[in-house]
């Protein structure tokens, strides 16, 4: 009977280890999904910022006056 109890303990340890591995993989997948969603949000924000910068650059180019040639003063 002692051998049977040892086999049950070993089996329980193996099953517990497998369960821990499955749980850790589940957690890793959840974290990967979170990181992926954060990455897509960052990409969307940078896209919006780039569009806004282009708009600002166009406005600055429109407002910048053309250089006028001025005559030198006589001293």
KOLLO-905382 format. One line per 3 residues: their letters; for each residue x, y, z of C-alpha. Coordinates in nm, 2 decimals. Layout:
<recs>
A = X/Y/Z  ...
</recs>
This chain:
<recs>
XXX = 0.00/0.00/0.00  0.29/0.24/0.07  0.39/0.23/-0.30
XXX = 0.04/0.33/-0.41  0.04/0.63/-0.19  0.37/0.75/-0.33
XXX = 0.24/0.71/-0.68  -0.06/0.92/-0.59  0.16/1.19/-0.44
XXX = 0.38/1.20/-0.75  0.07/1.21/-0.98  -0.08/1.49/-0.77
XXX = 0.25/1.69/-0.80  0.26/1.64/-1.18  -0.10/1.74/-1.22
XXX = -0.04/2.05/-1.00  0.26/2.15/-1.20  0.06/2.11/-1.53
XXX = -0.22/2.32/-1.38  0.03/2.59/-1.28  0.18/2.59/-1.63
XXX = -0.17/2.63/-1.79  -0.26/2.91/-1.55  0.06/3.10/-1.62
XXX = 0.01/3.06/-2.00  -0.34/3.20/-1.95  -0.20/3.50/-1.76
XXX = 0.07/3.56/-2.03  -0.20/3.56/-2.30  -0.41/3.81/-2.11
XXX = -0.11/4.04/-2.06  -0.01/4.01/-2.43  -0.36/4.12/-2.53
XXX = -0.34/4.42/-2.30  0.00/4.52/-2.44  -0.14/4.48/-2.79
XXX = -0.43/4.70/-2.72  -0.21/4.96/-2.55  0.02/4.95/-2.86
XXX = -0.27/5.01/-3.09  -0.39/5.30/-2.88  -0.05/5.45/-2.89
XXX = -0.04/5.41/-3.27  -0.37/5.59/-3.30  -0.26/5.87/-3.08
XXX = 0.06/5.92/-3.27  -0.13/5.92/-3.60  -0.36/6.19/-3.46
XXX = -0.06/6.39/-3.34  0.11/6.37/-3.68  -0.21/6.49/-3.85
XXX = -0.23/6.78/-3.61  0.14/6.87/-3.67  0.08/6.87/-4.04
XXX = -0.21/7.11/-4.00  0.00/7.34/-3.78  0.28/7.33/-4.03
XXX = 0.05/7.43/-4.31  -0.09/7.72/-4.10  0.26/7.84/-4.02
XXX = 0.36/7.83/-4.39  0.05/8.03/-4.49  0.11/8.30/-4.22
XXX = 0.48/8.35/-4.28  0.52/8.67/-4.47  0.73/8.68/-4.78
XXX = 1.06/8.85/-4.74  1.05/9.20/-4.87  1.36/9.36/-5.01
XXX = 1.44/9.68/-4.84  1.65/9.96/-4.95  1.96/10.05/-4.75
XXX = 1.95/10.39/-4.58  2.21/10.64/-4.67  2.41/10.76/-4.37
</recs>
